[in-house]
Amino acid sequence: MYDYVTITADDATAPARVRDGTIKLHDEAGFAGMRKAGRLSAEILDALVPFVQPGVTTAAIDDLVRTMMLEGGGIPATLGYRGFTHSCCTSINHVVCHGIPDDKPLREGDIVNVDVTSIVDGWHGDTSRMYLVGEVPIKARRLVEVTYECLMLGIEQAKPGNRMGDVAHAIQTHAERHRYSVVRDFCGHGLGQMFHDAPEVVHAGRPGTGPELRPGMFFTIEPMINTGKYAVKMLADGWTAVTRDRSLSAQFEHSIGITETGCEIFTASPKGLNAPPWG
């Protein structure tokens, strides 16, 4: 049902950049490339920790992301992607994903997701993180905490022999235990020398289903968790997705690679600032 193709250092420039539905299995050269791209993205999100404050605009966040990425030897994958004109996505409160940076300042009590993807030497480091803006109500803080827990529980299931449904089930079970819902309209994805590739990584599902996880697979896990129902709608800009019931939404994302014994997180924070509270 699922086709896998092995990508080696000698042939990585050709089949790895073709989206043909196959699941790519990469060698150590691919892991090395993803480490560089993932680290730059993580360093940028680390730099935002003291920067994201009440009064700061998401346009200013976007400017900082772009500057750091270019100075770090990378290229913003989202800049020009299908007509998108910014270097990151900024999703505030009830925005589920793909929020567009603008000149509106962040307010005390907001929660905001910043999603960045650095291209370094052709490899994509895709990651996102939630930020608390000033003093945030306990309801919002708890959503952020549980969403990060969902991500990490999903990553625990990302190991050889498991299936994608095992990742999804771990995320869904934990979210619903806290009476939250898991967004179905968006999912994680394979990546590497392509921004989006096979397989799709759903965040709600049954264990034992979906593609088998094999060493060399690269993909993102990026659950979007809502305090209300999971239904979303698209705004007129064609990018911004919001909760249909205007409930709060949170998301965390890592890019990972399946190893012989488990997985490697390419986008882990070098400073240990993977999720608030940063202390």
Residue pairs with C-beta under 8 A, 6 or more apart in sequence:
2 23
2 199
2 211
2 212
3 21
3 22
3 23
4 22
4 23
4 24
4 25
4 214
5 15
5 22
5 23
5 24
5 25
6 24
6 25
6 27
6 216
7 15
7 16
7 24
7 25
7 26
7 27
7 30
7 192
7 216
8 27
8 29
9 27
9 28
9 29
9 30
12 26
12 29
12 30
12 193
13 193
15 22
15 24
16 24
16 26
16 30
16 192
16 193
16 194
17 193
17 194
19 194
19 196
19 197
19 198
21 198
22 198
23 190
23 198
23 199
23 211
23 214
23 217
24 190
24 192
24 197
24 198
24 216
24 217
24 218
25 214
25 215
25 216
25 217
26 34
26 192
26 216
26 217
26 218
26 257
27 216
30 123
30 192
30 216
30 218
30 257
31 257
31 264
33 120
33 121
33 122
33 123
33 192
33 193
34 123
34 124
34 125
34 192
34 218
34 255
34 257
34 266
35 266
36 120
36 121
36 123
36 125
37 74
37 118
37 119
37 120
37 121
37 123
37 124
37 125
37 255
37 266
38 118
38 125
38 127
38 255
38 265
38 266
38 267
38 268
39 125
39 266
39 267
39 270
40 69
40 72
40 73
40 74
40 118
40 120
40 125
41 74
41 116
41 117
41 118
41 125
41 126
41 127
41 255
41 267
42 125
42 127
42 267
42 268
42 269
42 270
43 68
43 72
43 270
44 64
44 65
44 68
44 69
44 72
44 116
44 118
45 114
45 116
45 127
45 128
45 129
45 269
45 273
46 269
46 270
46 271
46 273
47 64
47 68
48 61
48 64
48 65
48 114
48 129
48 131
49 131
49 273
49 278
51 60
51 61
51 64
52 61
52 106
52 112
52 114
52 131
52 133
53 106
53 133
53 134
54 105
54 106
54 107
54 108
54 110
54 133
54 134
55 105
55 106
56 105
56 106
57 101
57 102
57 103
57 104
57 105
57 106
58 90
58 92
58 99
58 101
58 102
58 104
58 106
58 112
59 101
59 102
59 103
61 88
61 90
61 101
61 114
62 86
62 87
62 88
62 90
62 101
65 76
65 87
65 88
65 114
65 116
66 76
66 79
66 87
66 88
69 75
69 76
69 87
69 116
69 118
70 76
72 118
72 120
73 120
74 118
74 119
74 120
74 125
75 118
75 119
75 120
76 86
76 87
76 88
76 116
76 117
76 118
76 119
77 117
77 118
77 119
77 124
77 126
77 195
78 84
78 86
78 87
78 88
78 89
78 116
78 117
79 85
79 86
79 87
81 195
84 100
84 239
86 100
86 101
87 116
88 101
88 114
88 115
88 116
89 97
89 98
89 99
89 100
89 101
89 113
89 114
89 115
89 128
89 239
90 99
90 100
90 101
90 112
90 113
90 114
90 115
91 97
91 98
91 99
91 112
91 113
91 115
91 240
91 249
91 251
92 99
92 106
92 110
92 111
92 112
92 113
93 110
93 111
93 112
93 140
93 248
93 249
94 242
94 243
94 246
94 247
94 248
94 249
95 113
95 240
95 241
95 242
95 249
96 183
96 185
96 186
96 224
96 226
96 232
96 241
96 242
96 243
96 249
96 251
97 113
97 115
97 186
97 224
97 241
97 251
98 115
98 239
98 240
98 241
99 113
99 239
99 240
100 237
100 239
100 240
106 112
106 133
107 133
107 134
108 133
108 134
108 135
109 133
109 134
109 135
109 136
109 137
109 140
110 133
110 134
110 136
111 130
111 131
111 132
111 133
111 136
111 140
111 143
111 144
111 248
111 250
112 130
112 131
112 133
113 128
113 129
113 130
113 131
113 250
113 251
113 252
114 128
114 129
114 131
115 126
115 127
115 128
115 251
115 253
116 126
116 127
116 128
117 124
117 125
117 126
117 127
117 195
118 124
118 125
119 125
122 193
123 192
123 193
124 191
124 192
124 193
124 194
124 195
124 255
125 255
125 266
125 267
126 191
126 195
126 220
126 253
126 255
126 267
127 220
127 253
127 254
127 255
127 267
128 222
128 251
128 252
128 253
129 252
129 253
129 274
129 275
130 144
130 147
130 148
130 250
130 251
130 252
130 275
130 276
131 276
132 140
132 141
132 144
132 276
132 277
136 144
139 227
139 248
140 248
141 276
142 178
143 180
143 225
143 227
143 248
143 249
143 250
144 250
144 275
144 276
145 275
146 174
146 175
146 178
146 180
146 225
147 175
147 223
147 224
147 225
147 250
147 251
147 252
148 252
148 274
148 275
149 174
150 170
150 171
150 174
150 175
150 182
150 203
150 223
150 225
150 252
151 171
151 221
151 222
151 223
151 252
151 253
151 254
153 170
153 171
153 174
154 167
154 168
154 170
154 171
154 203
154 221
154 223
155 167
155 221
155 254
155 256
155 263
155 265
156 170
157 166
157 167
157 169
157 170
158 167
158 213
158 221
158 256
158 258
158 262
158 263
159 213
159 258
159 261
159 262
159 263
160 213
160 214
160 215
160 258
160 259
160 260
160 261
160 262
161 212
161 213
162 212
162 213
163 207
163 208
163 209
163 210
163 211
163 212
163 213
164 199
164 201
164 202
164 205
164 209
164 210
164 211
164 213
165 205
165 206
165 207
165 208
165 209
165 210
166 207
166 208
167 201
167 203
167 221
168 201
168 202
168 203
168 204
168 205
168 206
168 210
169 205
169 206
169 207
171 182
171 203
171 204
171 221
171 223
172 182
172 203
172 204
172 205
175 181
175 182
175 223
175 225
176 182
180 225
180 226
180 227
181 225
181 226
181 228
181 229
181 230
182 203
182 204
182 223
182 224
182 225
182 226
182 230
183 203
183 223
183 224
183 225
183 226
183 230
183 232
183 249
184 202
184 204
184 230
185 232
185 241
186 222
186 224
186 232
186 241
187 200
187 201
187 202
187 203
187 222
188 200
188 201
188 202
188 203
188 219
188 220
188 221
188 222
188 253
189 196
189 197
189 198
189 199
189 200
189 201
189 219
189 220
190 196
190 197
190 198
190 199
190 201
190 217
190 218
190 219
191 197
191 218
191 219
191 220
191 255
192 218
199 210
199 211
199 217
199 219
201 219
201 220
201 221
201 222
202 210
203 221
203 222
203 223
203 224
213 258
214 258
215 258
215 259
215 260
216 257
216 258
217 257
217 258
218 255
218 256
218 257
218 258
218 266
219 255
219 256
220 253
220 254
220 255
220 256
221 253
221 254
221 256
222 251
222 252
222 253
222 254
223 251
223 252
224 249
224 250
224 251
225 249
225 250
225 251
226 243
226 247
226 248
226 249
227 247
227 248
227 249
228 243
228 245
228 246
228 247
228 248
229 243
229 244
229 245
229 247
231 243
231 244
231 245
232 241
232 242
232 243
232 244
233 241
233 242
233 244
234 240
234 241
235 241
235 242
242 249
243 249
252 275
253 267
254 265
254 266
254 267
254 268
255 265
255 266
255 267
256 263
256 264
256 265
256 266
257 263
257 264
257 266
268 274
